[in-house]
Amino acid sequence: MNTSAISATASAPPCVLTVAGSDSGGGAGIQADLKTMLALGVHGMSVITAVTAQNSLGVQGAWELPVEAVRAQYRSVVDDIGVRAVKTGMLASAALVETVAELLADTDAPAVVDPVGVSKHGDSLLAASALDSVRGALLPCATVVTPNLDEVAQLTGVRVEAEADLRTAADALLAFGPRWVLVKGGHLAGDAVDLLTDGTSEHWLRAPRHDNRHTHGTGCTLASAVAARLALGDPVPEAVTAAKRYVTGAIAAGFALGAGIGPVDHGWELRRGTE
C-alpha cells in the first residue's frame, strides 16, 4: 500500500478543541471529549486545564495547571491548526475561567460551554469564587451552554423541581448572555427531557430513561457531541438533537468499570456496526 499517496490526498476532518480537565479513569473530561469527537468524525485537540486522580468511586485529588500553560496550549493549537468549534469543561478557578473566556472571545468559532461544577460523585471541580467569573465572563462567550440542574442552581439560584421549571431556569441563564441554553433535565423523574432555547424558539428534547447506573461522563460527552456537530456544519438545534441521540445510545450501552459508576460507551455506534 502506498501510504504516501494516501496522506497526500486525504483531507483533514473538521477540528474541534476541548478545554477541560483530565480524568485518569477515562470516563469523563478530556478523555471522554476526545473519544466522542473521534466517534462523530471530527479531529479532537486538547487544552488540559487540570489533572485529576479519578476512578469509578470518585475524585481523589485535583491539580489545576498554571494560566500560562493553559494559554500556551490554546494558542499553540489555534494559531497553527485552527479550530471549527471549541468545548469547555472543568476550569477549576476564577483565573482559569477568565483566561479561557478571553481566549474564546478572540476565536472565530462556536463555543459550547459545559459549566462543570461537581463530578458525578459530588466532588467539587470548580471553586465557589469562580462562579462570578463564569456568569460574567464565560457565559457571554457561549454559543451553547449545557448545565445540569445542580449547575443551574449554582449559577442562578433556580431550583428545578418539575419540567415546567426548565423555562424559568433557561431564562435565568440567558440573562448572562449565551446565545442558546440547553437545560438538561436528566435528574427529573420520567423521561430524560431537556430544553433548548435562545429565548425566542424552544426545542423540547425527550428520550427514554435507561435503567443503567453507569453514566459517568454524560455531561462531557453531550457537550463534546454538540461541538462536533457544530463543527460539521449543523445549526444549533440540529447539532443538539444529534448530540442527544448519540449520548442516549452511549448511556444505554454504559458498562461497569471498577467498583463504582462506570462510563457511558463512546464507541457504541461503531461497535453496533460490527455486530
SVG drawing of the C-alpha trace seen along z (x, -y; Angstrom):
<svg xmlns="http://www.w3.org/2000/svg" viewBox="-45 -40 50 49">
<polyline fill="none" stroke="black" stroke-width="0.4" points="0.0,0.0 1.3,-3.4 0.7,-5.3 2.4,-8.5 -0.2,-8.7 -3.0,-8.3 -1.6,-11.0 -1.1,-13.3 -4.7,-13.1 -6.6,-12.8 -8.2,-15.9 -8.4,-16.7 -11.7,-16.4 -13.1,-19.5 -11.0,-20.3 -12.6,-20.6 -10.8,-21.8 -11.7,-20.7 -10.5,-22.9 -11.0,-20.7 -9.6,-18.6 -8.1,-15.1 -10.0,-12.2 -7.4,-9.4 -10.2,-6.8 -11.0,-7.7 -14.8,-8.2 -15.1,-12.0 -13.1,-15.1 -10.6,-15.3 -10.6,-11.6 -14.4,-11.5 -14.3,-14.5 -11.7,-13.1 -13.5,-9.7 -16.7,-11.5 -15.1,-13.6 -13.5,-10.6 -16.8,-8.7 -18.5,-11.6 -15.9,-12.1 -14.0,-15.2 -10.4,-15.7 -10.2,-16.3 -7.5,-18.5 -7.0,-19.4 -6.0,-22.1 -5.7,-20.5 -6.7,-22.8 -6.3,-20.4 -5.2,-16.9 -7.4,-14.7 -6.8,-11.4 -10.2,-9.9 -11.8,-6.5 -15.2,-4.9 -15.6,-5.8 -14.8,-9.5 -12.1,-12.1 -9.2,-11.5 -7.3,-14.7 -7.2,-17.6 -4.4,-19.9 -5.1,-22.9 -2.5,-24.0 -1.0,-27.5 -2.8,-30.1 0.4,-30.4 0.3,-26.7 -3.4,-26.8 -2.9,-29.9 0.1,-28.4 -1.7,-25.2 -4.6,-27.1 -2.5,-29.5 -0.3,-26.7 -3.2,-24.8 -5.5,-27.6 -2.8,-29.7 -1.3,-26.9 -4.1,-24.3 -7.2,-26.4 -10.5,-25.3 -14.1,-24.9 -15.6,-24.6 -14.5,-24.8 -15.9,-22.9 -15.0,-23.9 -15.4,-21.7 -13.6,-21.8 -11.9,-25.2 -11.4,-24.9 -10.6,-28.5 -11.6,-32.1 -8.2,-32.8 -8.6,-29.9 -12.3,-30.8 -11.3,-34.4 -8.3,-33.3 -10.4,-30.8 -13.2,-33.4 -10.6,-35.9 -9.3,-33.2 -12.8,-32.3 -13.7,-35.9 -10.7,-36.1 -11.6,-32.9 -14.0,-32.9 -15.7,-29.6 -18.8,-28.4 -18.2,-27.7 -20.0,-25.0 -19.7,-25.7 -20.3,-22.9 -20.2,-24.8 -18.7,-21.9 -19.3,-22.4 -19.2,-18.9 -18.3,-15.4 -20.8,-12.6 -19.9,-11.5 -20.5,-15.0 -16.8,-16.1 -16.3,-19.8 -14.5,-20.7 -15.0,-24.5 -14.0,-26.9 -17.0,-28.8 -15.0,-32.0 -15.1,-31.3 -18.9,-31.4 -19.0,-35.1 -16.4,-34.7 -18.4,-32.0 -21.5,-34.2 -19.8,-37.5 -17.0,-36.3 -17.6,-32.8 -21.3,-32.6 -21.4,-35.6 -18.9,-33.8 -21.0,-30.7 -22.9,-29.7 -24.5,-27.0 -24.3,-26.5 -25.2,-23.0 -25.8,-23.0 -27.4,-20.2 -29.9,-21.0 -27.2,-21.3 -25.2,-23.7 -28.4,-25.7 -28.9,-26.1 -25.2,-27.0 -25.3,-29.7 -28.8,-31.2 -30.3,-30.0 -33.2,-28.5 -34.1,-25.0 -35.8,-22.9 -38.3,-20.5 -40.5,-19.8 -40.4,-20.0 -42.3,-23.3 -39.4,-24.9 -37.0,-24.3 -38.2,-27.5 -37.5,-29.6 -34.0,-28.1 -33.3,-28.8 -34.5,-32.4 -32.2,-33.0 -29.2,-31.6 -30.0,-33.6 -29.8,-36.7 -26.0,-36.2 -25.6,-36.4 -25.2,-33.0 -26.8,-32.6 -28.5,-29.3 -29.2,-27.4 -29.6,-23.7 -31.0,-22.9 -30.6,-19.2 -33.4,-17.7 -31.9,-14.2 -32.3,-14.3 -36.1,-14.7 -38.4,-11.8 -39.8,-10.2 -38.3,-10.5 -35.0,-12.3 -36.2,-15.8 -34.0,-18.7 -35.0,-22.2 -33.0,-24.1 -33.9,-27.7 -32.5,-31.1 -35.3,-33.0 -37.4,-33.0 -37.7,-29.4 -38.0,-26.4 -36.9,-22.8 -38.0,-20.1 -35.8,-17.0 -37.1,-13.8 -35.5,-10.3 -36.4,-7.2 -34.7,-6.8 -32.4,-3.8 -32.1,-1.7 -28.3,-1.8 -26.3,-3.3 -23.1,-3.5 -23.5,-7.1 -20.1,-8.6 -19.2,-11.3 -22.6,-12.1 -22.2,-15.9 -18.8,-16.0 -20.0,-13.6 -23.1,-15.6 -21.2,-19.0 -18.5,-17.4 -21.1,-15.9 -22.7,-19.3 -19.4,-20.9 -18.6,-18.1 -21.9,-18.6 -21.5,-22.4 -18.0,-21.8 -19.6,-19.6 -21.9,-22.5 -25.2,-21.8 -27.3,-24.7 -27.6,-24.7 -31.0,-22.9 -29.9,-20.1 -26.5,-19.8 -28.1,-19.4 -30.7,-16.9 -28.0,-14.8 -25.9,-15.0 -28.9,-14.0 -29.4,-10.9 -25.7,-10.0 -25.5,-10.4 -28.7,-8.5 -27.2,-5.5 -24.0,-5.9 -25.9,-5.8 -27.8,-2.7 -24.5,-1.0 -22.7,-2.2 -20.7,0.5 -19.4,1.5 -15.8,0.5 -14.2,0.7 -16.2,0.8 -18.4,-2.2 -20.1,-4.1 -18.9,-3.0 -18.7,-5.2 -21.0,-5.7 -19.9,-3.8 -18.5,-6.4 -18.0,-3.8 -21.5,-2.3 -22.3,-3.2 -19.0,-1.9 -19.4,1.4 -23.0,1.7 -21.9,1.5 -19.6,4.6 -22.2,6.8"/>
</svg>
